[in-house]
Amino acid sequence: MQTYDIQAAKTHLSRLVEQAAKGESFVITKGGKPMVKVVAIDAPAPRRTKRLGFLAGQFTVPADFDRMDEDEIAALFYGEE
């Protein structure tokens, strides 16, 4: 496994990241002491969530939805008549 001083890693970071992404891990040292090991990760592709229509067919809206409980609501706003 390759080791790189932190200064060399900063200088060649793009190349080293590409190297790690291809499966060639490496170690970054500071003052001769190993600090971190860089390895590729297998991150899953982000899923696109479908929001519109996600409950299609799960329920039905009543035909009188716009006028449901209108008497009770009117009583709350205007008082009992």
N, CA, C and O atoms as CSV, one atom per row, in Angstrom:
chain,resi,resn,atom,element,x,y,z
A,1,MET,N,N,0.849,-1.173,0.000
A,1,MET,CA,C,0.000,0.000,0.000
A,1,MET,C,C,0.894,1.235,0.000
A,1,MET,O,O,1.876,1.307,0.739
A,2,GLN,N,N,0.546,2.185,-0.823
A,2,GLN,CA,C,1.329,3.417,-0.937
A,2,GLN,C,C,1.086,4.331,0.260
A,2,GLN,O,O,-0.012,4.351,0.818
A,3,THR,N,N,2.098,5.079,0.649
A,3,THR,CA,C,1.953,6.097,1.683
A,3,THR,C,C,2.404,7.431,1.106
A,3,THR,O,O,3.341,7.495,0.311
A,4,TYR,N,N,1.718,8.499,1.521
A,4,TYR,CA,C,2.034,9.840,1.047
A,4,TYR,C,C,2.059,10.781,2.235
A,4,TYR,O,O,1.203,10.705,3.116
A,5,ASP,N,N,3.047,11.674,2.256
A,5,ASP,CA,C,3.090,12.716,3.256
A,5,ASP,C,C,1.914,13.656,3.000
A,5,ASP,O,O,1.451,13.778,1.866
A,6,ILE,N,N,1.440,14.308,4.030
A,6,ILE,CA,C,0.260,15.155,3.903
A,6,ILE,C,C,0.461,16.263,2.872
A,6,ILE,O,O,-0.481,16.620,2.164
A,7,GLN,N,N,1.657,16.807,2.778
A,7,GLN,CA,C,1.926,17.867,1.799
A,7,GLN,C,C,1.829,17.314,0.378
A,7,GLN,O,O,1.263,17.967,-0.500
A,8,ALA,N,N,2.373,16.122,0.142
A,8,ALA,CA,C,2.286,15.503,-1.184
A,8,ALA,C,C,0.845,15.140,-1.508
A,8,ALA,O,O,0.423,15.245,-2.660
A,9,ALA,N,N,0.086,14.712,-0.503
A,9,ALA,CA,C,-1.318,14.365,-0.720
A,9,ALA,C,C,-2.116,15.602,-1.108
A,9,ALA,O,O,-2.990,15.531,-1.972
A,10,LYS,N,N,-1.819,16.751,-0.468
A,10,LYS,CA,C,-2.516,17.986,-0.822
A,10,LYS,C,C,-2.188,18.402,-2.253
A,10,LYS,O,O,-3.056,18.877,-2.986
A,11,THR,N,N,-0.940,18.220,-2.639
A,11,THR,CA,C,-0.511,18.617,-3.975
A,11,THR,C,C,-1.154,17.751,-5.046
A,11,THR,O,O,-1.512,18.259,-6.109
A,12,HIS,N,N,-1.307,16.470,-4.795
A,12,HIS,CA,C,-1.804,15.524,-5.800
A,12,HIS,C,C,-3.166,14.932,-5.428
A,12,HIS,O,O,-3.469,13.789,-5.772
A,13,LEU,N,N,-3.972,15.708,-4.731
A,13,LEU,CA,C,-5.229,15.183,-4.202
A,13,LEU,C,C,-6.144,14.620,-5.290
A,13,LEU,O,O,-6.690,13.530,-5.124
A,14,SER,N,N,-6.320,15.332,-6.385
A,14,SER,CA,C,-7.227,14.848,-7.443
A,14,SER,C,C,-6.782,13.487,-7.971
A,14,SER,O,O,-7.595,12.576,-8.127
A,15,ARG,N,N,-5.505,13.360,-8.240
A,15,ARG,CA,C,-4.987,12.095,-8.761
A,15,ARG,C,C,-5.135,10.984,-7.732
A,15,ARG,O,O,-5.490,9.859,-8.085
A,16,LEU,N,N,-4.869,11.280,-6.469
A,16,LEU,CA,C,-4.961,10.275,-5.422
A,16,LEU,C,C,-6.412,9.834,-5.184
A,16,LEU,O,O,-6.668,8.659,-4.921
A,17,VAL,N,N,-7.343,10.762,-5.275
A,17,VAL,CA,C,-8.748,10.403,-5.114
A,17,VAL,C,C,-9.189,9.482,-6.253
A,17,VAL,O,O,-9.896,8.501,-6.022
A,18,GLU,N,N,-8.781,9.792,-7.457
A,18,GLU,CA,C,-9.102,8.916,-8.584
A,18,GLU,C,C,-8.492,7.532,-8.386
A,18,GLU,O,O,-9.123,6.520,-8.692
A,19,GLN,N,N,-7.294,7.492,-7.887
A,19,GLN,CA,C,-6.608,6.231,-7.617
A,19,GLN,C,C,-7.400,5.422,-6.587
A,19,GLN,O,O,-7.611,4.223,-6.770
A,20,ALA,N,N,-7.832,6.065,-5.520
A,20,ALA,CA,C,-8.598,5.378,-4.480
A,20,ALA,C,C,-9.945,4.910,-5.020
A,20,ALA,O,O,-10.410,3.826,-4.667
A,21,ALA,N,N,-10.578,5.718,-5.875
A,21,ALA,CA,C,-11.869,5.346,-6.443
A,21,ALA,C,C,-11.752,4.094,-7.303
A,21,ALA,O,O,-12.721,3.350,-7.455
A,22,LYS,N,N,-10.579,3.861,-7.861
A,22,LYS,CA,C,-10.348,2.664,-8.674
A,22,LYS,C,C,-9.984,1.451,-7.819
A,22,LYS,O,O,-9.732,0.370,-8.351
A,23,GLY,N,N,-9.957,1.626,-6.505
A,23,GLY,CA,C,-9.692,0.496,-5.620
A,23,GLY,C,C,-8.291,0.433,-5.054
A,23,GLY,O,O,-7.967,-0.508,-4.329
A,24,GLU,N,N,-7.451,1.405,-5.362
A,24,GLU,CA,C,-6.075,1.411,-4.868
A,24,GLU,C,C,-5.994,2.322,-3.635
A,24,GLU,O,O,-5.754,3.522,-3.765
A,25,SER,N,N,-6.193,1.759,-2.458
A,25,SER,CA,C,-6.176,2.566,-1.240
A,25,SER,C,C,-4.759,3.022,-0.913
A,25,SER,O,O,-3.784,2.448,-1.399
A,26,PHE,N,N,-4.655,4.064,-0.081
A,26,PHE,CA,C,-3.354,4.583,0.323
A,26,PHE,C,C,-3.463,5.195,1.709
A,26,PHE,O,O,-4.561,5.396,2.228
A,27,VAL,N,N,-2.309,5.489,2.305
A,27,VAL,CA,C,-2.231,6.052,3.647
A,27,VAL,C,C,-1.600,7.431,3.562
A,27,VAL,O,O,-0.632,7.640,2.832
A,28,ILE,N,N,-2.160,8.371,4.319
A,28,ILE,CA,C,-1.575,9.707,4.410
A,28,ILE,C,C,-0.885,9.804,5.769
A,28,ILE,O,O,-1.462,9.475,6.806
A,29,THR,N,N,0.362,10.264,5.733
A,29,THR,CA,C,1.152,10.376,6.956
A,29,THR,C,C,1.414,11.844,7.284
A,29,THR,O,O,1.363,12.713,6.414
A,30,LYS,N,N,1.689,12.090,8.541
A,30,LYS,CA,C,2.070,13.441,8.988
A,30,LYS,C,C,3.239,13.265,9.940
A,30,LYS,O,O,3.118,12.630,10.988
A,31,GLY,N,N,4.350,13.828,9.565
A,31,GLY,CA,C,5.551,13.678,10.384
A,31,GLY,C,C,6.013,12.239,10.472
A,31,GLY,O,O,6.611,11.836,11.470
A,32,GLY,N,N,5.741,11.457,9.434
A,32,GLY,CA,C,6.158,10.069,9.410
A,32,GLY,C,C,5.201,9.114,10.099
A,32,GLY,O,O,5.411,7.902,10.062
A,33,LYS,N,N,4.148,9.636,10.731
A,33,LYS,CA,C,3.177,8.789,11.423
A,33,LYS,C,C,1.915,8.645,10.573
A,33,LYS,O,O,1.387,9.645,10.088
A,34,PRO,N,N,1.429,7.432,10.386
A,34,PRO,CA,C,0.198,7.241,9.621
A,34,PRO,C,C,-0.971,7.955,10.300
A,34,PRO,O,O,-1.175,7.819,11.506
A,35,MET,N,N,-1.736,8.718,9.511
A,35,MET,CA,C,-2.868,9.464,10.061
A,35,MET,C,C,-4.208,8.909,9.579
A,35,MET,O,O,-5.119,8.675,10.373
A,36,VAL,N,N,-4.313,8.701,8.254
A,36,VAL,CA,C,-5.579,8.214,7.699
A,36,VAL,C,C,-5.311,7.230,6.575
A,36,VAL,O,O,-4.273,7.264,5.914
A,37,LYS,N,N,-6.283,6.354,6.384
A,37,LYS,CA,C,-6.246,5.439,5.254
A,37,LYS,C,C,-7.398,5.851,4.331
A,37,LYS,O,O,-8.538,5.986,4.776
A,38,VAL,N,N,-7.099,6.045,3.073
A,38,VAL,CA,C,-8.106,6.467,2.104
A,38,VAL,C,C,-8.484,5.263,1.257
A,38,VAL,O,O,-7.642,4.650,0.601
A,39,VAL,N,N,-9.788,4.935,1.289
A,39,VAL,CA,C,-10.298,3.812,0.505
A,39,VAL,C,C,-11.553,4.254,-0.230
A,39,VAL,O,O,-12.204,5.221,0.165
A,40,ALA,N,N,-11.884,3.555,-1.284
A,40,ALA,CA,C,-13.099,3.855,-2.043
A,40,ALA,C,C,-14.318,3.387,-1.260
A,40,ALA,O,O,-14.250,2.410,-0.514
A,41,ILE,N,N,-15.416,4.081,-1.432
A,41,ILE,CA,C,-16.676,3.661,-0.823
A,41,ILE,C,C,-17.640,3.271,-1.928
A,41,ILE,O,O,-17.569,3.774,-3.049
A,42,ASP,N,N,-18.531,2.375,-1.589
A,42,ASP,CA,C,-19.557,1.961,-2.534
A,42,ASP,C,C,-20.859,2.628,-2.125
A,42,ASP,O,O,-21.698,2.025,-1.456
A,43,ALA,N,N,-21.015,3.863,-2.528
A,43,ALA,CA,C,-22.222,4.610,-2.185
A,43,ALA,C,C,-23.312,4.303,-3.210
A,43,ALA,O,O,-23.063,4.364,-4.414
A,44,PRO,N,N,-24.513,3.975,-2.744
A,44,PRO,CA,C,-25.596,3.729,-3.689
A,44,PRO,C,C,-26.005,5.019,-4.381
A,44,PRO,O,O,-25.868,6.110,-3.826
A,45,ALA,N,N,-26.501,4.881,-5.587
A,45,ALA,CA,C,-26.969,6.048,-6.327
A,45,ALA,C,C,-28.179,6.628,-5.603
A,45,ALA,O,O,-29.042,5.883,-5.138
A,46,PRO,N,N,-28.246,7.949,-5.507
A,46,PRO,CA,C,-29.394,8.544,-4.809
A,46,PRO,C,C,-30.692,8.230,-5.534
A,46,PRO,O,O,-30.783,8.332,-6.757
A,47,ARG,N,N,-31.693,7.846,-4.752
A,47,ARG,CA,C,-32.995,7.525,-5.326
A,47,ARG,C,C,-33.817,8.782,-5.460
A,47,ARG,O,O,-33.844,9.631,-4.569
A,48,ARG,N,N,-34.484,8.885,-6.583
A,48,ARG,CA,C,-35.405,10.001,-6.757
A,48,ARG,C,C,-36.745,9.571,-6.201
A,48,ARG,O,O,-37.296,8.546,-6.603
A,49,THR,N,N,-37.262,10.351,-5.282
A,49,THR,CA,C,-38.542,10.014,-4.694
A,49,THR,C,C,-39.657,10.618,-5.525
A,49,THR,O,O,-39.617,11.793,-5.890
A,50,LYS,N,N,-40.624,9.818,-5.809
A,50,LYS,CA,C,-41.785,10.266,-6.569
A,50,LYS,C,C,-42.823,10.740,-5.563
A,50,LYS,O,O,-43.349,9.938,-4.791
A,51,ARG,N,N,-43.119,12.013,-5.562
A,51,ARG,CA,C,-44.040,12.564,-4.591
A,51,ARG,C,C,-45.458,12.705,-5.149
A,51,ARG,O,O,-46.419,12.333,-4.477
A,52,LEU,N,N,-45.604,13.234,-6.361
A,52,LEU,CA,C,-46.929,13.438,-6.907
A,52,LEU,C,C,-47.575,12.105,-7.247
A,52,LEU,O,O,-46.982,11.267,-7.927
A,53,GLY,N,N,-48.775,11.925,-6.774
A,53,GLY,CA,C,-49.504,10.701,-7.087
A,53,GLY,C,C,-49.087,9.492,-6.282
A,53,GLY,O,O,-49.456,8.372,-6.635
A,54,PHE,N,N,-48.328,9.675,-5.206
A,54,PHE,CA,C,-47.847,8.514,-4.466
A,54,PHE,C,C,-48.962,7.789,-3.715
A,54,PHE,O,O,-48.774,6.647,-3.296
A,55,LEU,N,N,-50.118,8.431,-3.537
A,55,LEU,CA,C,-51.247,7.765,-2.896
A,55,LEU,C,C,-52.373,7.473,-3.890
A,55,LEU,O,O,-53.514,7.241,-3.490
A,56,ALA,N,N,-52.053,7.486,-5.165
A,56,ALA,CA,C,-53.078,7.251,-6.187
A,56,ALA,C,C,-53.744,5.901,-5.961
A,56,ALA,O,O,-53.076,4.877,-5.822
A,57,GLY,N,N,-55.079,5.918,-5.927
A,57,GLY,CA,C,-55.829,4.691,-5.747
A,57,GLY,C,C,-55.975,4.236,-4.311
A,57,GLY,O,O,-56.634,3.227,-4.060
A,58,GLN,N,N,-55.393,4.932,-3.370
A,58,GLN,CA,C,-55.451,4.530,-1.968
A,58,GLN,C,C,-56.735,4.993,-1.277
A,58,GLN,O,O,-57.176,4.375,-0.308
A,59,PHE,N,N,-57.331,6.073,-1.771
A,59,PHE,CA,C,-58.565,6.580,-1.174
A,59,PHE,C,C,-59.335,7.371,-2.222
A,59,PHE,O,O,-58.811,7.679,-3.292
A,60,THR,N,N,-60.572,7.691,-1.906
A,60,THR,CA,C,-61.387,8.505,-2.813
A,60,THR,C,C,-61.841,9.755,-2.060
A,60,THR,O,O,-62.034,9.729,-0.845
A,61,VAL,N,N,-62.006,10.835,-2.798
A,61,VAL,CA,C,-62.467,12.094,-2.234
A,61,VAL,C,C,-63.977,12.169,-2.442
A,61,VAL,O,O,-64.446,11.972,-3.563
A,62,PRO,N,N,-64.747,12.447,-1.395
A,62,PRO,CA,C,-66.202,12.519,-1.545
A,62,PRO,C,C,-66.610,13.622,-2.522
A,62,PRO,O,O,-65.919,14.634,-2.645
A,63,ALA,N,N,-67.719,13.426,-3.208
A,63,ALA,CA,C,-68.192,14.389,-4.193
A,63,ALA,C,C,-68.530,15.725,-3.541
A,63,ALA,O,O,-68.373,16.768,-4.177
A,64,ASP,N,N,-68.990,15.724,-2.287
A,64,ASP,CA,C,-69.349,16.968,-1.614
A,64,ASP,C,C,-68.218,17.498,-0.718
A,64,ASP,O,O,-68.478,18.170,0.280
A,65,PHE,N,N,-66.995,17.199,-1.069
A,65,PHE,CA,C,-65.836,17.585,-0.258
A,65,PHE,C,C,-65.801,19.088,0.022
A,65,PHE,O,O,-65.521,19.501,1.148
A,66,ASP,N,N,-66.083,19.910,-0.996
A,66,ASP,CA,C,-66.011,21.358,-0.825
A,66,ASP,C,C,-67.106,21.898,0.098
A,66,ASP,O,O,-66.986,23.016,0.600
A,67,ARG,N,N,-68.158,21.132,0.326
A,67,ARG,CA,C,-69.266,21.617,1.148
A,67,ARG,C,C,-69.491,20.754,2.384
A,67,ARG,O,O,-70.513,20.887,3.057
A,68,MET,N,N,-68.549,19.875,2.685
A,68,MET,CA,C,-68.696,19.016,3.856
A,68,MET,C,C,-68.754,19.853,5.130
A,68,MET,O,O,-67.941,20.759,5.317
A,69,ASP,N,N,-69.696,19.557,5.992
A,69,ASP,CA,C,-69.828,20.196,7.301
A,69,ASP,C,C,-69.957,21.711,7.224
A,69,ASP,O,O,-69.563,22.404,8.162
A,70,GLU,N,N,-70.500,22.244,6.129
A,70,GLU,CA,C,-70.572,23.695,6.008
A,70,GLU,C,C,-71.492,24.320,7.051
A,70,GLU,O,O,-71.266,25.455,7.472
A,71,ASP,N,N,-72.520,23.600,7.470
A,71,ASP,CA,C,-73.407,24.139,8.501
A,71,ASP,C,C,-72.677,24.249,9.843
A,71,ASP,O,O,-72.808,25.256,10.538
A,72,GLU,N,N,-71.920,23.233,10.202
A,72,GLU,CA,C,-71.178,23.265,11.455
A,72,GLU,C,C,-70.099,24.349,11.441
A,72,GLU,O,O,-69.878,25.028,12.444
A,73,ILE,N,N,-69.439,24.503,10.312
A,73,ILE,CA,C,-68.385,25.521,10.202
A,73,ILE,C,C,-69.000,26.909,10.288
A,73,ILE,O,O,-68.462,27.786,10.963
A,74,ALA,N,N,-70.120,27.115,9.611
A,74,ALA,CA,C,-70.802,28.412,9.678
A,74,ALA,C,C,-71.230,28.707,11.100
A,74,ALA,O,O,-71.137,29.852,11.544
A,75,ALA,N,N,-71.699,27.699,11.827
A,75,ALA,CA,C,-72.104,27.901,13.212
A,75,ALA,C,C,-70.913,28.306,14.078
A,75,ALA,O,O,-71.064,29.112,14.996
A,76,LEU,N,N,-69.739,27.761,13.797
A,76,LEU,CA,C,-68.550,28.132,14.564
A,76,LEU,C,C,-68.162,29.591,14.335
A,76,LEU,O,O,-67.729,30.276,15.261
A,77,PHE,N,N,-68.320,30.064,13.095
A,77,PHE,CA,C,-67.929,31.427,12.768
A,77,PHE,C,C,-68.987,32.456,13.134
A,77,PHE,O,O,-68.667,33.545,13.611
A,78,TYR,N,N,-70.230,32.110,12.912
A,78,TYR,CA,C,-71.317,33.085,13.057
A,78,TYR,C,C,-72.222,32.806,14.248
A,78,TYR,O,O,-73.146,33.579,14.502
A,79,GLY,N,N,-71.992,31.755,14.965
A,79,GLY,CA,C,-72.823,31.410,16.112
A,79,GLY,C,C,-74.043,30.619,15.678
A,79,GLY,O,O,-74.385,30.573,14.497
A,80,GLU,N,N,-74.688,30.002,16.644
A,80,GLU,CA,C,-75.882,29.195,16.373
A,80,GLU,C,C,-77.027,30.082,15.940
A,80,GLU,O,O,-77.217,31.170,16.484
A,81,GLU,N,N,-77.787,29.626,14.971
A,81,GLU,CA,C,-78.962,30.386,14.517
A,81,GLU,C,C,-80.206,29.608,14.769
A,81,GLU,O,O,-81.300,30.077,14.456
